[in-house]
Amino acid sequence: QEFAQDEGTYYIVMEYVAGSSGSALVKELRSKGKCLSADLAVYIVAEASRALGHAHSEGVVHRDVSPHNILLSYRGAVKVADFGIAKVASSGTGTAMGVFKGKLRYASPEQARLLPLDGRSDLFSLGLVLFELLSGEPFFGRGRADEIVQAIVSHDPEKDTRVQAIDATPLRAVLVRALQVDRDRRFASAMEMEQALLGLLGVEGT
C-alpha cells in the first residue's frame, strides 16, 4: 500500500481484492446453518499467519486482526488488510494516551489492558479468528466493554468447554496455545504458528 496526499487530504492506496472477507464468509455460512470446514479454516489462518510474519519481521504489529480484515480472493489468495492502526513494536505502547485502538472483541489481553504490544498480540487475535471460522460465532460475544475486557484477561482456553469440544486434538492444541492469556505461553512467532497450522494440513512450511 502507498500513502499519498491530494489537495491537503491524506489517503492510503491499497490493493483491490476481488472476493470476500472472513466475516462475510462466516455470516453467509451461519445464515445457512453451516460452518467452514476445519481444513479450510486452518488454511486461511495459516496464510494470515504468514502475512503477519512478514509484518512482524519489520517490527510492525497489526493491532486489528479480525475476520473483517482477512480478505479472501476468488482465486484462493488470503490477504491481511487494514494496517491503518498498525504500530512499530519498538515505538512503545500500542495506544496513545490510554486510548484503546482496534476491535475490542478481538483484542489480546495485553491490548485490552493497554500494555505495550508485540507480534504475539496479533497471534492471540488470530486464534480468535480461527475459533470463529470453525464455530461461526465470536469467542468473546456481546456485552458491555468492561465485561468483554474481563473475559479477555481472565479466560482459560484449557477449561473453556467450546474449545475443548473441538474433536481434533491437534487443532484444539493449536487453538489453546494461541489463546493463552500469558503471551509467553503462546506461539513465539507468526512463523511458529504458521508451521503448526500447516502441520495440521500435512504440509511442510517454506
Summary of the structure (lengths in Angstrom):
residues: 206
radius of gyration: 16.6
end to end distance: 24.8
largest distance: 56.3
contacts: 610
relative contact order: 0.15
helix: 48%
strand: 14%
